[in-house]
Amino acid sequence: MAQLHGIRRASADEKYRQMTEQPIRPLILRLCIPAVISNLVTTAYNLTDTFFIGRLGTAQSGAIGIAFSIMTVLQAIGFFFGNGAGNSMSRELGKQNNDRAARLLAVGFVGAIGFGLAVSIIGLLTLHSLVFALGSTSTIAPFAISYLTPILVAAPCVCGSFALNGLLRYQGQSAFGMIGLVTGALLNFALAPLFIFVLGMGIFGAGLATGICQTISFVILTTLSRRFGVLRLSLRQCRPDVLLLREILGGGLPSLLRQGAGSIATTCVNIAANPFGDATIAGMAIVMRIMLGANSVIIGLGQGFQPVCGYNYGARRFARVREAFWFCVWLSTGVLLVIGACVWLSAPQLVEIFRSDPAVVEVGVAALHFQCITVVLNGVNMMGNMTTQTMGRTGVASFLAVCRMGLFLAPAVLVLPHFLGVTGVEMAQSVSDVLSFAVTIPVLRRILRGLR
């Protein structure tokens, strides 16, 4: 055991030197590429189901939009514990306090599974009334229930997968997190059409495939974390205390609020689209999935930045924190310019991949064009949020987290349709992006000045 501890400690020391001494740009690129792939894989879960379910009908496509709120909640729990424990863990590793970091790892892992189990039980008991509360119509509700049932059964594993991916990433081991998620996603590409069409399970088969694949990802990530993490995952290290729980709460609250606000905003979009019919709900559901793919690239860039920020902030190497931040801002802005242009030009074809109904395509194309205009602003918005979160600025990070998807989007999507009709639903996200950018800039100026 002593020899094993020595090996782990040497690995931690080696990782510390890598994160605090290697050149910033290649270091971030090496860390962000697996994170980007992991996020695209997560999006692929959603897009796979959206693609195949779109072949079943418009009501089934609308069910995906309803289920998206629940999936966002499960992601929120995983991100809360993964980022909450991970942010503090990376700072402790930067201080070379490895024992404390190992406790954060274990508590974050156990917490994600426990809360996932609670969501599973509550969701299954209230599922019928829940889908209507999330904006479902009477025609969409049966399909939403069928799709969500197996996913809720697998909820503890879903939350655990997202948490473990983050916990590995904050140790600077993004590649191992990517392996677990990619394996599940590739399997989902095969199982979804098999269950939906070959075995005739319909939309229930899509949910079952997702639940099985998320469970397999969880098993793989647990194994990789125990064998290859800088810190060894051990349940014996799950010894929470008040200060440790406060650190997890502070580090994870911005992620929880960001994801929770996303779930609320999705529900508000469904409610606002409801009076305009199933085609509008389906069109906006498709748009949310497409833009989720675009934003997942930027989130991946930010996730490559966060362990670098955490290690160097903990080691008080503030010049490296500033250098890493500006590199990621310019990189993400350039990437978003390219993505926005590509999505604008191919908007009709993108929507038609998932549903060829002309009414759905009309709504989807208009909403995509609005979002392409302002998506470039999200580089600054996202990096500002992730920087303050990793530095432990809980209040500021939480405020920025809720701006885009909560504070601005929810009111916009509920108010604008009263004046602009369905156009108000289509343009609400772009209005929120602009307002969030205007709020983020002065906050960032103050934070960055403090790092001098």
C-alpha positions in Angstrom: 0.0 0.0 0.0 2.8 2.4 0.8 4.4 1.7 -2.5 1.1 2.4 -4.3 0.8 5.6 -2.4 4.2 6.6 -3.5 3.4 6.0 -7.1 0.2 8.1 -6.8 2.0 10.9 -5.1 4.7 11.0 -7.7 2.1 11.2 -10.4 0.5 14.1 -8.6 3.8 15.9 -8.4 4.5 15.3 -12.0 1.0 16.7 -12.9 1.6 19.7 -10.7 4.8 20.6 -12.6 3.1 20.1 -15.9 0.1 22.3 -15.1 2.2 25.1 -13.6 5.3 25.2 -15.8 4.5 24.0 -19.3 3.7 26.6 -22.0 0.0 27.7 -21.7 -1.2 27.3 -25.3 -0.2 23.7 -26.1 -1.2 22.7 -22.5 -4.7 24.0 -22.9 -5.1 22.6 -26.4 -4.0 19.2 -25.1 -6.6 19.4 -22.3 -9.4 20.9 -24.3 -9.5 18.5 -27.2 -10.7 15.6 -25.2 -13.1 17.8 -23.3 -14.6 19.1 -26.6 -14.9 15.5 -27.8 -16.6 14.5 -24.6 -19.1 17.4 -24.9 -19.8 16.6 -28.5 -20.4 13.0 -27.5 -22.9 14.1 -24.9 -24.7 16.1 -27.5 -24.5 13.1 -29.8 -26.7 11.2 -27.3 -29.4 13.8 -27.8 -28.9 14.2 -31.5 -29.0 10.5 -32.1 -32.4 10.2 -30.4 -33.6 13.4 -32.1 -32.6 12.0 -35.5 -34.2 8.6 -35.2 -37.3 9.7 -33.3 -37.9 12.4 -36.0 -38.7 9.5 -38.3 -41.6 8.5 -36.1 -43.6 11.7 -36.2 -43.9 15.4 -35.1 -45.5 14.5 -31.7 -42.5 12.2 -31.0 -40.1 14.9 -32.0 -41.9 17.3 -29.6 -41.5 14.7 -26.8 -37.7 15.1 -27.1 -38.1 18.8 -26.3 -40.1 17.9 -23.2 -37.6 15.3 -22.1 -34.7 17.7 -22.6 -35.7 19.5 -19.4 -35.2 16.3 -17.4 -32.0 15.5 -19.1 -30.7 19.0 -18.2 -31.6 18.4 -14.5 -29.6 15.1 -14.5 -26.6 16.9 -16.2 -27.0 19.7 -13.6 -26.6 17.3 -10.7 -23.5 15.6 -12.4 -22.0 19.0 -13.2 -22.7 20.3 -9.7 -20.7 17.5 -8.0 -18.1 17.1 -10.7 -17.4 20.8 -11.0 -18.1 21.6 -7.3 -15.6 19.0 -6.0 -13.3 19.4 -9.1 -12.8 23.2 -8.8 -11.7 22.9 -5.2 -9.7 19.7 -6.0 -7.7 21.4 -8.7 -6.8 24.3 -6.3 -5.8 21.8 -3.6 -3.6 20.0 -6.1 -2.1 23.3 -7.0 -1.3 23.8 -3.3 0.0 20.1 -3.3 -2.6 19.2 -0.6 -3.4 15.8 -2.2 -5.1 14.2 0.8 -7.7 16.9 0.9 -8.1 16.6 -2.9 -8.8 12.9 -2.6 -11.6 13.5 -0.1 -13.2 16.0 -2.5 -13.0 13.4 -5.2 -14.8 10.7 -3.2 -17.5 13.0 -1.8 -18.3 14.4 -5.3 -18.6 10.9 -6.7 -20.9 9.6 -3.9 -23.0 12.8 -3.9 -23.8 12.6 -7.6 -25.0 9.0 -7.4 -27.1 9.7 -4.3 -28.9 12.8 -5.8 -29.3 10.9 -9.1 -31.1 8.2 -7.2 -33.4 10.8 -5.5 -34.3 12.2 -8.9 -35.0 8.7 -10.3 -37.5 7.9 -7.5 -39.3 11.2 -7.5 -39.4 11.4 -11.3 -40.9 8.0 -11.8 -43.5 8.6 -9.1 -44.7 11.9 -10.6 -43.9 11.4 -14.3 -47.4 11.7 -15.7 -48.1 15.1 -14.1 -44.5 16.2 -14.6 -44.5 16.0 -18.5 -47.6 18.3 -18.6 -45.9 20.7 -16.1 -43.0 20.9 -18.5 -45.2 22.1 -21.4 -46.4 18.9 -23.0 -49.6 18.7 -25.1 -52.0 15.8 -24.8 -50.6 14.3 -28.0 -47.0 14.6 -26.9 -47.4 13.4 -23.3 -47.6 9.6 -23.9 -44.4 9.7 -26.0 -42.5 11.8 -23.4 -43.5 9.4 -20.7 -42.3 6.4 -22.7 -39.0 8.0 -23.6 -38.2 9.2 -20.0 -39.1 6.1 -18.1 -35.9 4.1 -18.8 -33.7 7.2 -18.6 -35.0 8.0 -15.1 -34.3 4.4 -14.1 -30.7 4.9 -15.1 -30.5 8.4 -13.5 -27.9 7.6 -10.8 -25.5 6.3 -13.5 -26.3 9.3 -15.8 -25.4 11.8 -12.9 -22.4 9.7 -12.0 -21.0 9.7 -15.5 -21.2 13.5 -15.8 -19.6 13.9 -12.4 -16.7 11.5 -13.1 -16.0 13.1 -16.4 -15.5 16.4 -14.6 -13.5 14.9 -11.8 -11.1 13.3 -14.2 -10.8 16.5 -16.2 -9.9 18.7 -13.1 -7.1 16.3 -12.4 -5.7 17.1 -15.9 -6.9 13.6 -17.2 -9.4 14.7 -19.8 -8.5 11.9 -22.2 -9.8 9.2 -19.8 -13.1 11.0 -19.3 -13.4 11.2 -23.1 -12.9 7.4 -23.4 -15.8 6.6 -21.1 -18.3 8.9 -22.9 -17.2 8.1 -26.4 -17.7 4.4 -25.8 -21.3 4.9 -24.6 -22.1 7.2 -27.5 -20.8 4.8 -30.2 -22.9 2.1 -28.6 -25.9 4.3 -28.6 -25.6 4.9 -32.4 -26.0 1.1 -32.8 -28.6 0.4 -30.1 -31.0 3.3 -30.8 -32.0 2.2 -34.4 -32.0 -1.4 -33.3 -34.4 -0.9 -30.5 -36.6 1.7 -32.3 -37.1 0.1 -35.7 -35.8 -3.5 -35.7 -37.3 -4.5 -32.4 -40.3 -2.2 -32.8 -40.0 -0.5 -29.5 -40.5 3.0 -30.9 -39.6 6.0 -28.7 -39.3 3.8 -25.6 -36.5 2.0 -27.4 -34.7 5.3 -27.8 -34.9 6.0 -24.1 -33.8 2.4 -23.3 -30.8 2.7 -25.5 -29.7 5.9 -23.9 -30.2 4.5 -20.4 -28.1 1.4 -21.2 -25.3 3.4 -22.8 -25.1 5.9 -20.0 -24.8 3.0 -17.5 -22.0 1.5 -19.5 -20.2 4.8 -19.6 -20.5 5.1 -15.9 -18.9 1.7 -15.3 -16.0 2.5 -17.7 -15.4 5.9 -16.1 -15.5 4.4 -12.6 -12.9 1.9 -13.6 -10.7 4.4 -15.3 -10.9 6.8 -12.4 -9.8 4.1 -9.9 -6.9 2.9 -12.1 -5.6 6.0 -13.9 -6.6 9.1 -12.0 -3.9 11.3 -10.5 -5.9 10.6 -7.3 -7.2 7.1 -6.7 -11.0 7.0 -6.3 -11.8 5.3 -3.0 -15.1 5.3 -1.1 -13.1 5.2 2.2 -12.1 8.8 1.4 -15.8 9.8 1.5 -15.5 11.7 4.8 -17.4 15.0 4.4 -17.1 17.9 6.8 -18.8 21.3 6.9 -15.9 23.1 5.2 -15.6 20.5 2.5 -19.3 20.5 1.7 -19.2 24.3 1.7 -16.4 24.2 -0.9 -18.3 21.8 -3.1 -21.4 23.9 -2.8 -19.5 27.1 -3.7 -17.7 25.5 -6.6 -20.7 23.6 -8.0 -23.4 26.2 -7.4 -22.7 28.1 -10.7 -22.9 24.9 -12.7 -26.1 23.9 -10.9 -27.6 27.3 -11.5 -26.4 27.3 -15.2 -27.9 23.9 -15.9 -31.0 24.5 -13.7 -31.6 27.8 -15.5 -31.3 25.9 -18.8 -33.9 23.4 -17.7 -36.3 26.2 -16.6 -35.6 28.1 -19.9 -36.3 25.0 -21.9 -39.6 24.6 -20.1 -40.4 28.2 -20.7 -39.7 27.8 -24.4 -42.0 24.8 -24.5 -44.7 26.8 -22.7 -44.3 29.8 -25.0 -44.4 27.5 -28.1 -47.4 25.5 -26.9 -50.1 27.9 -28.3 -48.5 27.7 -31.7 -48.8 23.9 -31.9 -46.7 20.7 -32.0 -44.6 21.9 -35.0 -43.3 24.9 -33.1 -42.4 22.8 -30.1 -40.7 20.3 -32.3 -38.8 23.0 -34.3 -37.5 24.7 -31.2 -36.5 21.3 -29.7 -34.4 20.6 -32.8 -32.8 24.1 -32.7 -31.9 23.7 -29.0 -30.2 20.4 -29.8 -28.3 21.9 -32.8 -27.1 24.9 -30.8 -26.2 22.7 -27.9 -23.7 21.1 -30.2 -22.2 24.5 -31.1 -22.0 25.6 -27.5 -20.6 22.3 -26.3 -17.5 23.1 -28.3 -17.0 26.3 -26.4 -17.8 24.6 -23.1 -15.1 22.0 -24.0 -12.5 24.8 -24.6 -13.5 26.3 -21.2 -13.2 22.9 -19.5 -9.6 22.6 -20.9 -8.9 26.0 -19.4 -10.4 25.3 -15.9 -7.8 22.8 -14.6 -5.0 25.1 -15.8 -6.8 28.0 -14.1 -7.3 26.0 -10.9 -3.8 24.7 -10.5 -2.2 28.1 -11.2 -4.6 30.1 -9.2 -3.9 27.7 -6.2 -0.2 28.1 -6.8 -0.7 31.9 -7.1 0.8 32.0 -10.6 -1.7 34.7 -11.7 0.2 35.7 -14.9 -0.4 32.2 -16.2 -4.1 32.5 -15.3 -4.5 35.7 -17.3 -2.6 34.3 -20.3 -4.7 31.2 -20.3 -8.0 33.2 -20.1 -7.2 35.5 -23.0 -6.0 32.7 -25.2 -9.3 30.8 -24.6 -11.4 34.0 -25.2 -9.9 34.6 -28.6 -9.9 30.9 -29.6 -13.5 30.4 -28.6 -14.6 33.6 -30.4 -12.9 32.5 -33.6 -14.4 29.0 -33.4 -17.9 30.5 -32.9 -17.5 32.8 -35.9 -16.9 29.7 -38.1 -19.7 27.6 -36.5 -22.2 30.5 -36.8 -21.4 31.0 -40.5 -21.7 27.3 -41.2 -25.0 26.9 -39.3 -26.5 29.9 -41.0 -25.7 28.6 -44.5 -26.9 25.1 -43.8 -29.9 25.9 -41.5 -32.6 24.3 -43.7 -30.6 21.1 -44.3 -29.8 20.8 -40.6 -33.4 21.0 -39.5 -34.5 18.7 -42.3 -32.1 16.0 -41.0 -34.3 15.6 -37.9 -37.7 16.5 -39.3 -38.8 17.3 -42.9 -42.2 18.7 -41.9 -42.3 22.2 -43.6 -43.9 23.8 -40.6 -41.1 22.5 -38.4 -38.4 23.5 -40.8 -39.8 27.1 -41.1 -39.6 27.6 -37.3 -36.3 25.9 -37.0 -34.5 27.9 -39.7 -35.8 31.2 -38.4 -34.6 30.4 -34.9 -31.2 29.2 -36.1 -30.6 32.4 -38.1 -31.4 34.5 -35.0 -29.0 32.6 -32.9 -26.2 32.5 -35.5 -26.1 36.3 -35.3 -25.3 36.4 -31.6 -23.6 33.1 -30.9 -20.2 34.7 -31.2 -20.7 36.5 -27.9 -20.8 33.3 -26.0 -17.1 32.9 -26.0 -16.7 35.8 -23.6 -19.9 34.9 -21.7 -18.7 31.3 -21.1 -15.1 32.0 -20.3 -16.1 34.7 -17.8 -18.4 32.3 -16.0 -15.8 29.5 -15.9 -13.0 31.7 -14.7 -14.9 33.1 -11.8 -16.2 29.6 -10.9 -12.7 28.0 -10.9 -11.3 30.9 -8.8 -13.9 30.2 -6.1 -15.8 33.5 -6.7 -19.1 31.8 -6.0 -21.4 34.8 -5.9 -20.1 36.4 -9.2 -20.0 33.0 -11.0 -23.5 32.1 -9.9 -24.9 35.4 -11.1 -23.2 35.1 -14.5 -24.4 31.5 -14.7 -28.0 32.4 -14.5 -27.9 35.4 -16.8 -28.0 33.8 -20.2 -30.4 30.9 -19.6 -32.4 32.2 -16.7 -32.3 35.8 -15.8 -32.7 37.0 -19.4 -34.0 34.1 -21.5 -36.9 33.0 -19.5 -38.6 36.4 -19.3 -37.7 37.1 -23.0 -39.3 33.9 -24.3 -42.5 34.5 -22.2 -42.9 38.2 -23.0 -41.8 38.6 -26.6 -44.4 36.2 -28.1 -47.2 38.5 -26.8 -45.9 41.2 -29.1 -44.2 39.3 -32.0 -46.0 36.0 -32.1 -43.9 33.0 -32.9 -41.0 35.3 -33.9 -40.7 36.2 -30.3 -40.1 32.5 -29.4 -37.5 32.2 -32.2 -35.5 35.3 -31.3 -35.6 35.1 -27.5 -32.2 33.3 -27.1 -30.4 36.0 -29.2 -31.8 38.8 -27.0 -30.6 36.9 -23.9 -27.1 36.5 -25.5 -26.7 40.2 -26.0 -27.8 41.2 -22.5 -25.6 38.5 -21.0 -22.6 39.9 -22.9 -23.3 43.4 -21.7 -23.3 42.2 -18.1 -20.2 40.0 -18.3 -17.8 42.6 -19.7 -17.6 44.9 -16.6 -17.5 41.9 -14.2 -14.5 40.5 -16.1 -12.6 43.8 -16.1 -12.8 43.9 -12.3 -11.8 40.3 -11.9 -8.8 40.5 -14.2 -7.6 43.7 -12.6 -7.6 41.8 -9.3 -5.2 39.2 -10.7 -2.4 41.8 -11.2 
